[in-house]
C-alpha cells in the first residue's frame, strides 16, 4: 500500500467536497506560494517568455508571467475541487464546463470505426475526466467508450494521485491509458467503438523515432505525432478540442477531418 498516495488522495477528496467558490478564493494564495515563495520554475518561465516575445520589454514580460501564475493557481484550485466530484450531477449543477457541437462527435461515433479528439494543455486539461458531465445528458455515447490518453509521471505516488484525480467521477481508472500503451490497446480493441482523447503538445519520449519539429514562438519545438498516426492507421474520425482559458466557458470541439484513408 502506498501510504503517501492514500494521505494525498484523502486530503484532496476532503478539500474537494468544499464549494468551488472556496477554491477560487484560495487561488490567490496558491498563486502567491507558487510565484513568490517557492518560485516554481521562475527561470524557465521568464526565459521562455523572453524568447517567445523578443520585442516586449522586461516590464511587459513580468506582467505576462504574473498572468501565467494566476492561471496556474486557478488550475490547482479547480483540480482540487474536481477531485471531490464523485457524481456527474455535481459537474452539471456547477456548469464548470459544457461541450459545444457534441452532435458532430456523436455522428462521427456512429459512422466511424473510432474517434480521435486531439487537444493540448490549454485551459484546465485536468478536468477532462469529467467529460461525461459536460456533454448533453441525452447523449447516446456510452461512458465506457472514452479513453483518455496520458503520459506517466516519474514519481509513482504523484502518477497515481493525478490518474485517480482525473477519474474521480468514475472512481476507477479503466478509462485512462498510458501513451506508450495506446497503440497496442487501439489495435487489440479496433473492433470496439472508442473515443480517444489525446494530448498532443507533450514532449515525445526519448526513444521516439517519429515526431514533429517546428519553430513555435521563436523556439525549436518537438511534439508528439502518435495521435494523428494512430488515427490514420485505424481510420478514425479526427477532431481538435479547444478549452478556453476561462474554464467556465464552453469546451469548443470542431471537426478537422473525417475518417483518414
C-alpha positions as CSV (number, residue, x, y, z in Angstrom):
1,X,0.0,0.0,0.0
2,X,1.3,3.5,-0.9
3,X,0.8,5.5,2.3
4,X,1.8,8.7,0.6
5,X,-0.8,8.2,-2.1
6,X,-3.5,7.4,0.4
7,X,-2.8,10.5,2.5
8,X,-2.6,12.9,-0.5
9,X,-5.7,11.4,-2.1
10,X,-7.7,11.5,1.2
11,X,-6.8,15.2,1.7
12,X,-7.7,16.1,-1.9
13,X,-11.1,14.3,-1.6
14,X,-11.9,16.1,1.7
15,X,-10.9,19.5,0.3
16,X,-12.7,18.7,-3.0
17,X,-16.0,18.4,-1.1
18,X,-15.9,22.1,-0.4
19,X,-17.8,24.6,-2.7
20,X,-15.9,25.7,-5.8
21,X,-16.1,29.4,-4.5
22,X,-13.9,28.4,-1.6
23,X,-11.3,27.0,-4.0
24,X,-11.3,30.1,-6.2
25,X,-10.9,32.2,-3.0
26,X,-7.8,30.1,-2.3
27,X,-6.5,30.5,-5.8
28,X,-4.7,33.8,-4.9
29,X,-2.9,32.2,-2.0
30,X,-1.8,29.3,-4.2
31,X,-0.6,31.7,-6.9
32,X,1.4,33.6,-4.2
33,X,3.1,30.4,-2.9
34,X,4.0,29.2,-6.4
35,X,5.3,32.6,-7.6
36,X,6.8,34.3,-4.6
37,X,7.5,31.6,-2.1
38,X,8.8,28.5,-3.9
39,X,9.5,30.4,-7.2
40,X,8.1,27.5,-9.2
41,X,10.1,27.2,-12.5
42,X,10.6,31.0,-12.4
43,X,13.7,31.0,-14.5
44,X,12.2,28.7,-17.1
45,X,9.0,30.9,-17.3
46,X,11.0,34.1,-17.8
47,X,13.4,32.6,-20.3
48,X,10.6,31.1,-22.4
49,X,8.5,34.3,-22.3
50,X,11.5,36.4,-23.3
51,X,12.3,34.1,-26.3
52,X,8.6,33.9,-27.3
53,X,8.1,37.7,-27.2
54,X,11.5,39.2,-28.2
55,X,10.0,42.6,-28.8
56,X,8.4,43.1,-25.4
57,X,10.1,45.0,-22.6
58,X,11.0,43.3,-19.3
59,X,8.1,45.0,-17.6
60,X,5.6,43.5,-20.1
61,X,7.3,40.1,-19.7
62,X,6.9,40.3,-16.0
63,X,3.2,41.1,-16.3
64,X,2.6,38.1,-18.6
65,X,4.4,35.9,-16.0
66,X,2.1,37.1,-13.3
67,X,-0.9,36.2,-15.5
68,X,0.6,32.7,-16.0
69,X,1.0,32.1,-12.3
70,X,-2.6,33.4,-11.7
71,X,-3.8,30.9,-14.3
72,X,-1.7,28.1,-12.8
73,X,-3.3,28.9,-9.4
74,X,-6.7,28.6,-10.9
75,X,-5.8,25.2,-12.4
76,X,-4.7,24.0,-9.0
77,X,-7.9,25.2,-7.3
78,X,-10.2,23.8,-10.0
79,X,-8.4,20.4,-10.0
80,X,-8.7,20.1,-6.2
81,X,-12.4,20.9,-6.4
82,X,-12.8,18.3,-9.2
83,X,-11.2,15.6,-7.0
84,X,-14.3,15.8,-4.8
85,X,-16.7,15.3,-7.7
86,X,-17.9,11.7,-7.4
87,X,-21.2,12.4,-9.3
88,X,-21.8,13.9,-12.7
89,X,-24.7,15.8,-11.2
90,X,-22.3,18.0,-9.3
91,X,-20.5,18.9,-12.5
92,X,-23.7,19.7,-14.3
93,X,-25.1,21.7,-11.4
94,X,-21.9,23.8,-11.2
95,X,-21.7,24.0,-15.0
96,X,-17.9,24.4,-14.8
97,X,-17.7,23.4,-18.4
98,X,-20.0,22.4,-21.3
99,X,-19.3,20.7,-24.6
100,X,-20.3,22.6,-27.7
101,X,-21.0,20.9,-31.1
102,X,-21.2,17.5,-29.4
103,X,-23.7,16.3,-32.0
104,X,-20.9,16.3,-34.5
105,X,-18.9,13.9,-32.3
106,X,-22.0,11.7,-31.9
107,X,-22.5,11.5,-35.7
108,X,-18.8,10.5,-36.2
109,X,-19.1,8.0,-33.4
110,X,-22.0,6.3,-35.1
111,X,-20.4,6.3,-38.6
112,X,-16.7,5.7,-37.9
113,X,-14.6,2.8,-36.6
114,X,-13.4,5.1,-33.8
115,X,-13.0,8.8,-32.9
116,X,-9.8,10.7,-32.0
117,X,-10.1,14.0,-30.1
118,X,-6.8,15.9,-30.1
119,X,-6.2,18.6,-27.5
120,X,-3.5,20.4,-25.7
121,X,-2.5,21.8,-22.3
122,X,-4.9,24.7,-22.8
123,X,-7.4,25.9,-20.2
124,X,-7.7,23.3,-17.5
125,X,-6.9,19.9,-19.0
126,X,-7.0,18.2,-15.6
127,X,-10.8,18.1,-15.5
128,X,-11.3,16.3,-18.8
129,X,-12.0,13.1,-16.8
130,X,-15.5,14.6,-16.2
131,X,-16.3,15.0,-19.9
132,X,-19.5,12.8,-19.5
133,X,-20.7,15.5,-17.1
134,X,-20.3,18.3,-19.6
135,X,-21.9,16.7,-22.7
136,X,-25.7,16.6,-23.0
137,X,-27.4,14.1,-20.7
138,X,-29.3,12.5,-23.6
139,X,-26.1,11.6,-25.4
140,X,-26.0,8.1,-26.9
141,X,-22.3,7.8,-26.3
142,X,-21.5,5.3,-23.5
143,X,-19.1,6.3,-20.9
144,X,-17.0,3.2,-21.3
145,X,-16.2,4.2,-24.9
146,X,-14.0,7.1,-23.7
147,X,-10.3,6.5,-23.3
148,X,-8.2,9.5,-22.1
149,X,-4.5,9.1,-23.0
150,X,-1.9,10.4,-20.6
151,X,1.9,10.4,-20.1
152,X,3.1,8.8,-17.0
153,X,4.8,10.9,-14.3
154,X,8.3,10.0,-13.0
155,X,7.0,9.9,-9.4
156,X,4.9,6.7,-8.9
157,X,3.0,8.3,-6.0
158,X,2.1,11.5,-7.9
159,X,1.3,9.5,-11.0
160,X,-1.3,7.5,-9.0
161,X,-2.6,10.7,-7.4
162,X,-3.2,12.5,-10.7
163,X,-4.5,9.4,-12.5
164,X,-7.1,8.9,-9.8
165,X,-8.0,12.6,-9.7
166,X,-8.6,12.6,-13.5
167,X,-11.1,9.8,-13.0
168,X,-12.6,10.9,-9.7
169,X,-16.1,10.8,-11.1
170,X,-15.8,7.2,-12.2
171,X,-13.7,6.2,-9.1
172,X,-11.7,3.8,-11.2
173,X,-9.0,4.1,-13.9
174,X,-10.5,1.9,-16.6
175,X,-10.9,4.9,-18.9
176,X,-7.3,6.1,-18.9
177,X,-4.4,4.6,-20.8
178,X,-0.7,5.4,-20.8
179,X,0.5,6.9,-24.1
180,X,3.2,4.1,-24.6
181,X,0.4,1.5,-24.4
182,X,-2.2,3.2,-26.6
183,X,-1.1,1.7,-30.0
184,X,-1.3,-1.8,-28.6
185,X,-4.6,-1.1,-27.0
186,X,-6.2,0.5,-30.1
187,X,-5.1,-2.3,-32.3
188,X,-6.4,-5.0,-30.0
189,X,-9.7,-3.1,-29.5
190,X,-10.1,-2.0,-33.1
191,X,-13.5,-3.8,-33.4
192,X,-14.9,-1.8,-30.5
193,X,-16.0,1.8,-30.9
194,X,-13.8,4.1,-28.8
195,X,-13.3,7.8,-28.4
196,X,-9.7,8.6,-27.6
197,X,-8.8,11.9,-26.0
198,X,-5.2,12.6,-26.9
199,X,-3.0,15.4,-25.6
200,X,-0.5,16.2,-28.4
201,X,1.7,19.0,-27.1
202,X,3.8,17.0,-24.7
203,X,7.5,16.3,-25.4
204,X,7.9,12.9,-27.2
205,X,9.6,10.0,-25.4
206,X,13.4,10.0,-25.8
207,X,13.3,6.8,-27.9
208,X,10.5,8.1,-30.1
209,X,11.5,7.7,-33.8
210,X,8.8,9.9,-35.2
211,X,7.8,13.3,-34.1
212,X,7.1,16.8,-35.5
213,X,9.7,19.5,-35.2
214,X,8.7,23.1,-35.7
215,X,9.7,26.6,-34.8
216,X,7.0,27.6,-32.3
217,X,7.0,31.1,-30.9
218,X,10.7,31.6,-31.9
219,X,11.8,28.3,-30.3
220,X,12.6,25.0,-31.9
221,X,9.9,22.6,-30.6
222,X,9.2,18.9,-30.9
223,X,5.7,17.4,-30.3
224,X,4.1,14.1,-30.4
225,X,2.7,12.8,-33.7
226,X,1.4,9.5,-32.4
227,X,-2.2,10.6,-32.1
228,X,-2.5,11.5,-35.8
229,X,-0.6,8.4,-36.9
230,X,-2.8,6.1,-34.8
231,X,-6.0,7.8,-36.2
232,X,-4.8,7.2,-39.7
233,X,-3.9,3.6,-39.0
234,X,-7.4,2.8,-37.5
235,X,-9.3,5.1,-39.9
236,X,-10.7,7.2,-37.1
237,X,-12.6,10.5,-37.4
238,X,-10.4,13.2,-36.0
239,X,-11.3,16.4,-34.1
240,X,-9.5,19.1,-32.3
241,X,-10.6,20.3,-28.9
242,X,-10.3,23.9,-27.7
243,X,-10.5,24.6,-24.0
244,X,-10.8,28.3,-23.3
245,X,-8.6,29.8,-20.7
246,X,-11.7,30.7,-18.7
247,X,-12.8,27.2,-18.0
248,X,-16.3,28.3,-17.1
249,X,-16.7,28.9,-20.9
250,X,-17.7,26.1,-23.2
251,X,-15.4,23.4,-24.4
252,X,-15.3,24.0,-28.1
253,X,-14.9,21.0,-30.3
254,X,-14.6,21.3,-34.1
255,X,-14.1,18.8,-36.9
256,X,-10.7,18.7,-38.5
257,X,-11.2,15.8,-40.9
258,X,-13.4,12.8,-41.4
259,X,-12.0,9.2,-41.5
260,X,-8.5,9.0,-42.8
261,X,-7.9,6.6,-45.6
